[in-house]
């Protein structure tokens, strides 16, 4: 089997029709489609069963499970996948099937992943910011640090299935922002990859999602997934350069991005949430021995100077929170996922 396309669905009967139409024309016998209904409460499961019944290919698998989040759904798909490569595709996005020919032409080279360009808001995006071509880490050691700094989108990559299973690089479950930890972990196992200039992933933004909506309980999964990634990756670090890149990634994913999600010029309850996040970061900083100063990391971002000033002011104000916030965030996640 060449390729396994793995897609989770949660209450997706309205926003997944475009992708299902694309998948319906796949008739290659060496491509399998694995669709996971992740505890939907609408008619998604019936839709997926109808898709399987009408598919031109026999290589369609539909899995029905209780809600575990997109990471839990992808893990379920991985358990049954047979492809040399796996492609994790979001149900509200779309793909271009020209990618399959590129994978087939290069499967004998055993790349750890092949990365494609993305269309996002009609713009072509190279999420890795590297030139098209073949990269061998043993010949170009600086690429390893680059991958830690900017692994890019998971969804634009087809990944060698054996790499995932041999190194147990699985998704965290019962959370959103499930891709974040893999950006910490994958770089340590990559030996070679192909960056393609072909556009094969279409990122759609017209449908609302948990990650793009206003803050809610699951927004704080950012903290859980960032620590999940750091906790696993820190055991794999080989030198100071990698450690520094890992620390920068953690500050970005645990401190800066979550704080910006609660951005508010006027004093509000969002400020208190920001202070809680920053207090929790201080405790993580001590726990993992992070040496990079967060204030310097904030200053190094590409945000507007006024935004940087806002974050630096919030950092000072957050010292008003003195108690440990671990239980607070654990309870929020339990409530968000009914754990």
GUFI-289940 format. One record per residue (C-alpha): residue in three letters; chain; x, y, z. Coordinates in steps of 0.02 Angstrom, whole numbers. Layout:
<recs>
+------+-----+--------+--------+--------+
: type : mol :      x :      y :      z :
+------+-----+--------+--------+--------+
:  ala :   A :      X :      Y :      Z :
...
+------+-----+--------+--------+--------+
</recs>
This chain:
<recs>
+------+-----+--------+--------+--------+
: type : mol :      x :      y :      z :
+------+-----+--------+--------+--------+
:  unk :   A :      0 :      0 :      0 :
:  unk :   A :     71 :    169 :    -52 :
:  unk :   A :    -31 :    295 :     48 :
:  unk :   A :   -156 :    302 :    190 :
:  unk :   A :   -262 :    461 :    197 :
:  unk :   A :   -326 :    481 :    376 :
:  unk :   A :   -463 :    606 :    416 :
:  unk :   A :   -558 :    635 :    580 :
:  unk :   A :   -738 :    698 :    576 :
:  unk :   A :   -834 :    780 :    717 :
:  unk :   A :  -1006 :    852 :    679 :
:  unk :   A :   -944 :    880 :    502 :
:  unk :   A :  -1092 :    842 :    389 :
:  unk :   A :  -1093 :   1021 :    324 :
:  unk :   A :   -908 :   1066 :    311 :
:  unk :   A :   -834 :    905 :    241 :
:  unk :   A :   -928 :    885 :     76 :
:  unk :   A :   -790 :    965 :    -27 :
:  unk :   A :   -656 :    845 :     36 :
:  unk :   A :   -768 :    693 :     18 :
:  unk :   A :   -801 :    741 :   -163 :
:  unk :   A :   -614 :    745 :   -194 :
:  unk :   A :   -585 :    579 :   -106 :
:  unk :   A :   -727 :    498 :   -203 :
:  unk :   A :   -629 :    502 :   -367 :
:  unk :   A :   -479 :    408 :   -297 :
:  unk :   A :   -477 :    237 :   -379 :
:  unk :   A :   -294 :    186 :   -360 :
:  unk :   A :   -282 :     17 :   -277 :
:  unk :   A :   -128 :     70 :   -179 :
:  unk :   A :   -214 :    216 :    -91 :
:  unk :   A :   -328 :    188 :     58 :
:  unk :   A :   -448 :    311 :    138 :
:  unk :   A :   -477 :    300 :    327 :
:  unk :   A :   -620 :    405 :    395 :
:  unk :   A :   -650 :    417 :    582 :
:  unk :   A :   -812 :    476 :    658 :
:  unk :   A :   -754 :    549 :    823 :
:  unk :   A :   -912 :    544 :    926 :
:  unk :   A :  -1018 :    657 :    816 :
:  unk :   A :  -1193 :    700 :    876 :
:  unk :   A :  -1261 :    745 :    703 :
:  unk :   A :  -1275 :    636 :    547 :
:  unk :   A :  -1089 :    628 :    510 :
:  unk :   A :  -1075 :    440 :    539 :
:  unk :   A :  -1219 :    402 :    420 :
:  unk :   A :  -1136 :    515 :    291 :
:  unk :   A :   -972 :    420 :    306 :
:  unk :   A :  -1059 :    251 :    291 :
:  unk :   A :  -1147 :    314 :    133 :
:  unk :   A :   -979 :    372 :     65 :
:  unk :   A :   -904 :    199 :     92 :
:  unk :   A :  -1053 :    115 :      9 :
:  unk :   A :  -1042 :    224 :   -146 :
:  unk :   A :   -852 :    232 :   -160 :
:  unk :   A :   -772 :    171 :   -322 :
:  unk :   A :   -628 :     97 :   -221 :
:  unk :   A :   -636 :    -46 :    -97 :
:  unk :   A :   -498 :     36 :      5 :
:  unk :   A :   -614 :    139 :    115 :
:  unk :   A :   -622 :    110 :    303 :
:  unk :   A :   -745 :    197 :    418 :
:  unk :   A :   -713 :    195 :    606 :
:  unk :   A :   -842 :    249 :    735 :
:  unk :   A :   -782 :    295 :    910 :
:  unk :   A :   -821 :    399 :   1062 :
:  unk :   A :   -755 :    578 :   1057 :
:  unk :   A :   -568 :    579 :   1092 :
:  unk :   A :   -523 :    736 :    997 :
:  unk :   A :   -438 :    745 :    827 :
:  unk :   A :   -277 :    670 :    896 :
:  unk :   A :   -369 :    519 :    965 :
:  unk :   A :   -457 :    496 :    798 :
:  unk :   A :   -294 :    503 :    701 :
:  unk :   A :   -216 :    376 :    819 :
:  unk :   A :   -361 :    259 :    783 :
:  unk :   A :   -331 :    280 :    598 :
:  unk :   A :   -146 :    244 :    619 :
:  unk :   A :   -185 :     78 :    704 :
:  unk :   A :   -265 :     10 :    545 :
:  unk :   A :   -163 :    104 :    414 :
:  unk :   A :    -59 :      2 :    292 :
:  unk :   A :     19 :    136 :    181 :
:  unk :   A :    204 :    169 :    163 :
:  unk :   A :    154 :    350 :    195 :
:  unk :   A :     11 :    428 :    293 :
:  unk :   A :    -73 :    594 :    259 :
:  unk :   A :   -172 :    676 :    399 :
:  unk :   A :   -304 :    782 :    313 :
:  unk :   A :   -430 :    893 :    405 :
:  unk :   A :   -608 :    861 :    351 :
:  unk :   A :   -648 :   1045 :    317 :
:  unk :   A :   -496 :   1067 :    203 :
:  unk :   A :   -458 :    992 :     32 :
:  unk :   A :   -314 :    912 :    -61 :
:  unk :   A :   -250 :    900 :   -239 :
:  unk :   A :   -226 :    723 :   -299 :
:  unk :   A :    -71 :    764 :   -400 :
:  unk :   A :     21 :    732 :   -237 :
:  unk :   A :    -10 :    546 :   -256 :
:  unk :   A :     95 :    538 :   -415 :
:  unk :   A :    238 :    629 :   -329 :
:  unk :   A :    232 :    509 :   -182 :
:  unk :   A :    231 :    360 :   -301 :
:  unk :   A :    379 :    428 :   -398 :
:  unk :   A :    481 :    449 :   -239 :
:  unk :   A :    426 :    307 :   -125 :
:  unk :   A :    584 :    207 :   -166 :
:  unk :   A :    691 :    347 :    -91 :
:  unk :   A :    614 :    316 :     80 :
:  unk :   A :    604 :    500 :    131 :
:  unk :   A :    543 :    525 :    309 :
:  unk :   A :    418 :    649 :    240 :
:  unk :   A :    371 :    744 :     83 :
:  unk :   A :    310 :    921 :    111 :
:  unk :   A :    194 :   1010 :    -12 :
:  unk :   A :    143 :   1191 :    -28 :
:  unk :   A :    -25 :   1254 :     33 :
:  unk :   A :   -157 :   1369 :    -37 :
:  unk :   A :   -221 :   1482 :    102 :
:  unk :   A :   -337 :   1627 :     62 :
:  unk :   A :   -286 :   1613 :   -122 :
:  unk :   A :   -102 :   1630 :    -77 :
:  unk :   A :     27 :   1494 :   -103 :
:  unk :   A :    114 :   1458 :     63 :
:  unk :   A :    276 :   1364 :     93 :
:  unk :   A :    252 :   1328 :    278 :
:  unk :   A :    432 :   1269 :    301 :
:  unk :   A :    514 :   1418 :    215 :
:  unk :   A :    646 :   1309 :    131 :
:  unk :   A :    681 :   1293 :    -55 :
:  unk :   A :    612 :   1144 :   -150 :
:  unk :   A :    731 :    997 :   -156 :
:  unk :   A :    800 :    848 :    -64 :
:  unk :   A :    872 :    869 :    111 :
:  unk :   A :    984 :    744 :    198 :
:  unk :   A :   1011 :    785 :    382 :
:  unk :   A :   1176 :    690 :    394 :
:  unk :   A :   1247 :    798 :    254 :
:  unk :   A :   1166 :    959 :    314 :
:  unk :   A :   1164 :    956 :    505 :
:  unk :   A :   1099 :   1134 :    521 :
:  unk :   A :    933 :   1075 :    446 :
:  unk :   A :    896 :    983 :    608 :
:  unk :   A :    894 :   1146 :    705 :
:  unk :   A :    793 :   1226 :    565 :
:  unk :   A :    661 :   1090 :    582 :
:  unk :   A :    644 :   1127 :    767 :
:  unk :   A :    622 :   1311 :    729 :
:  unk :   A :    499 :   1287 :    587 :
:  unk :   A :    435 :   1114 :    550 :
:  unk :   A :    286 :   1192 :    463 :
:  unk :   A :    113 :   1119 :    443 :
:  unk :   A :     86 :    935 :    480 :
:  unk :   A :    -62 :    929 :    359 :
:  unk :   A :     46 :    979 :    211 :
:  unk :   A :    159 :    828 :    239 :
:  unk :   A :    146 :    644 :    197 :
:  unk :   A :    246 :    554 :    331 :
:  unk :   A :    329 :    384 :    325 :
:  unk :   A :    220 :    269 :    430 :
:  unk :   A :    365 :    165 :    495 :
:  unk :   A :    447 :    322 :    566 :
:  unk :   A :    289 :    358 :    665 :
:  unk :   A :    267 :    181 :    732 :
:  unk :   A :    450 :    142 :    766 :
:  unk :   A :    471 :    301 :    868 :
:  unk :   A :    293 :    303 :    939 :
:  unk :   A :    261 :    480 :    881 :
:  unk :   A :     76 :    477 :    918 :
:  unk :   A :    -47 :    617 :    947 :
:  unk :   A :   -104 :    674 :   1119 :
:  unk :   A :   -287 :    634 :   1146 :
:  unk :   A :   -433 :    731 :   1220 :
:  unk :   A :   -369 :    898 :   1161 :
:  unk :   A :   -362 :   1017 :   1014 :
:  unk :   A :   -201 :   1098 :    949 :
:  unk :   A :   -148 :    916 :    934 :
:  unk :   A :    -19 :    954 :    799 :
:  unk :   A :     84 :   1066 :    913 :
:  unk :   A :    176 :    927 :   1007 :
:  unk :   A :    228 :    841 :    847 :
:  unk :   A :    321 :    997 :    792 :
:  unk :   A :    428 :    973 :    948 :
:  unk :   A :    455 :    786 :    922 :
:  unk :   A :    468 :    745 :    737 :
:  unk :   A :    627 :    847 :    702 :
:  unk :   A :    731 :    730 :    811 :
:  unk :   A :    689 :    579 :    703 :
:  unk :   A :    702 :    655 :    528 :
:  unk :   A :    850 :    596 :    425 :
:  unk :   A :    793 :    651 :    252 :
:  unk :   A :    646 :    738 :    171 :
:  unk :   A :    586 :    806 :      6 :
:  unk :   A :    518 :    983 :     -7 :
:  unk :   A :    404 :    991 :   -158 :
:  unk :   A :    353 :   1153 :   -245 :
:  unk :   A :    187 :   1075 :   -293 :
:  unk :   A :     30 :   1141 :   -209 :
:  unk :   A :    -67 :    993 :   -141 :
:  unk :   A :   -157 :   1054 :     16 :
:  unk :   A :   -297 :   1182 :     18 :
:  unk :   A :   -326 :   1262 :    187 :
:  unk :   A :   -504 :   1325 :    197 :
:  unk :   A :   -553 :   1460 :    323 :
:  unk :   A :   -736 :   1490 :    288 :
:  unk :   A :   -795 :   1367 :    420 :
:  unk :   A :   -779 :   1406 :    605 :
:  unk :   A :   -669 :   1293 :    712 :
:  unk :   A :   -616 :   1278 :    893 :
:  unk :   A :   -442 :   1341 :    853 :
:  unk :   A :   -505 :   1496 :    761 :
:  unk :   A :   -656 :   1539 :    869 :
:  unk :   A :   -665 :   1654 :   1019 :
:  unk :   A :   -582 :   1586 :   1177 :
:  unk :   A :   -671 :   1439 :   1259 :
:  unk :   A :   -623 :   1300 :   1378 :
:  unk :   A :   -529 :   1203 :   1243 :
:  unk :   A :   -426 :   1355 :   1196 :
:  unk :   A :   -317 :   1317 :   1347 :
:  unk :   A :   -271 :   1147 :   1272 :
:  unk :   A :   -127 :   1249 :   1199 :
:  unk :   A :    -40 :   1234 :   1368 :
:  unk :   A :    -67 :   1047 :   1382 :
:  unk :   A :     -6 :   1010 :   1205 :
:  unk :   A :    147 :   1123 :   1220 :
:  unk :   A :    204 :   1038 :   1380 :
:  unk :   A :    164 :    867 :   1304 :
:  unk :   A :    283 :    906 :   1161 :
:  unk :   A :    420 :    981 :   1270 :
:  unk :   A :    415 :    837 :   1394 :
:  unk :   A :    449 :    709 :   1257 :
:  unk :   A :    569 :    813 :   1153 :
:  unk :   A :    682 :    870 :   1294 :
:  unk :   A :    738 :    689 :   1316 :
:  unk :   A :    799 :    686 :   1135 :
:  unk :   A :    904 :    845 :   1134 :
:  unk :   A :   1086 :    816 :   1080 :
:  unk :   A :   1166 :    989 :   1092 :
:  unk :   A :   1143 :   1168 :   1152 :
:  unk :   A :   1083 :   1228 :    981 :
:  unk :   A :    939 :   1104 :    984 :
:  unk :   A :    897 :   1148 :   1164 :
:  unk :   A :    890 :   1332 :   1124 :
:  unk :   A :    775 :   1301 :    975 :
:  unk :   A :    665 :   1190 :   1085 :
:  unk :   A :    652 :   1323 :   1219 :
:  unk :   A :    605 :   1454 :   1090 :
:  unk :   A :    469 :   1339 :   1023 :
:  unk :   A :    401 :   1309 :   1197 :
:  unk :   A :    394 :   1494 :   1240 :
:  unk :   A :    302 :   1525 :   1077 :
:  unk :   A :    174 :   1386 :   1100 :
:  unk :   A :    149 :   1391 :   1289 :
:  unk :   A :    167 :   1575 :   1330 :
:  unk :   A :    155 :   1694 :   1183 :
:  unk :   A :     21 :   1616 :   1072 :
:  unk :   A :   -100 :   1576 :   1216 :
:  unk :   A :    -77 :   1750 :   1290 :
:  unk :   A :   -116 :   1828 :   1121 :
:  unk :   A :   -275 :   1725 :   1111 :
:  unk :   A :   -336 :   1823 :   1262 :
:  unk :   A :   -274 :   1991 :   1199 :
:  unk :   A :   -378 :   2135 :   1266 :
:  unk :   A :   -330 :   2319 :   1269 :
:  unk :   A :   -457 :   2358 :   1404 :
:  unk :   A :   -446 :   2274 :   1575 :
:  unk :   A :   -556 :   2119 :   1576 :
:  unk :   A :   -565 :   1941 :   1639 :
:  unk :   A :   -453 :   1898 :   1490 :
:  unk :   A :   -313 :   1985 :   1581 :
:  unk :   A :   -333 :   1868 :   1730 :
:  unk :   A :   -325 :   1717 :   1615 :
:  unk :   A :   -168 :   1788 :   1536 :
:  unk :   A :    -89 :   1811 :   1707 :
:  unk :   A :   -133 :   1631 :   1752 :
:  unk :   A :    -49 :   1571 :   1591 :
:  unk :   A :    106 :   1674 :   1629 :
:  unk :   A :    115 :   1612 :   1808 :
:  unk :   A :    102 :   1433 :   1744 :
:  unk :   A :    241 :   1469 :   1620 :
:  unk :   A :    354 :   1528 :   1763 :
:  unk :   A :    327 :   1361 :   1849 :
:  unk :   A :    363 :   1266 :   1686 :
:  unk :   A :    521 :   1370 :   1665 :
:  unk :   A :    584 :   1307 :   1833 :
:  unk :   A :    525 :   1129 :   1805 :
:  unk :   A :    617 :   1108 :   1639 :
:  unk :   A :    764 :   1223 :   1672 :
:  unk :   A :    725 :   1341 :   1528 :
:  unk :   A :    862 :   1471 :   1511 :
:  unk :   A :    795 :   1590 :   1379 :
:  unk :   A :    714 :   1742 :   1459 :
:  unk :   A :    533 :   1757 :   1403 :
:  unk :   A :    545 :   1946 :   1395 :
:  unk :   A :    683 :   1930 :   1266 :
:  unk :   A :    579 :   1804 :   1169 :
:  unk :   A :    433 :   1926 :   1167 :
:  unk :   A :    544 :   2066 :   1104 :
:  unk :   A :    608 :   1951 :    965 :
:  unk :   A :    434 :   1917 :    895 :
:  unk :   A :    368 :   2000 :    737 :
:  unk :   A :    223 :   2080 :    828 :
:  unk :   A :    194 :   2267 :    818 :
:  unk :   A :    292 :   2362 :    953 :
:  unk :   A :    129 :   2409 :   1040 :
:  unk :   A :     82 :   2225 :   1051 :
:  unk :   A :    252 :   2181 :   1121 :
:  unk :   A :    231 :   2318 :   1251 :
:  unk :   A :     61 :   2247 :   1296 :
:  unk :   A :    136 :   2073 :   1324 :
:  unk :   A :    279 :   2143 :   1427 :
:  unk :   A :    159 :   2242 :   1536 :
:  unk :   A :     51 :   2086 :   1561 :
:  unk :   A :    209 :   1990 :   1609 :
:  unk :   A :    241 :   2115 :   1749 :
:  unk :   A :     60 :   2117 :   1806 :
:  unk :   A :     53 :   1927 :   1808 :
:  unk :   A :    167 :   1927 :   1960 :
:  unk :   A :      9 :   1964 :   2058 :
:  unk :   A :    -36 :   1779 :   2035 :
:  unk :   A :     67 :   1687 :   2164 :
:  unk :   A :    -16 :   1517 :   2183 :
:  unk :   A :     21 :   1368 :   2072 :
:  unk :   A :   -104 :   1356 :   1929 :
:  unk :   A :    -81 :   1173 :   1879 :
:  unk :   A :   -242 :   1112 :   1959 :
:  unk :   A :   -338 :   1258 :   1884 :
:  unk :   A :   -287 :   1212 :   1707 :
:  unk :   A :   -308 :   1026 :   1738 :
:  unk :   A :   -487 :   1053 :   1797 :
:  unk :   A :   -527 :   1159 :   1645 :
:  unk :   A :   -467 :   1021 :   1529 :
:  unk :   A :   -567 :    891 :   1624 :
:  unk :   A :   -722 :    998 :   1608 :
:  unk :   A :   -691 :   1033 :   1424 :
:  unk :   A :   -675 :    847 :   1381 :
:  unk :   A :   -786 :    770 :   1516 :
:  unk :   A :   -638 :    674 :   1586 :
+------+-----+--------+--------+--------+
</recs>
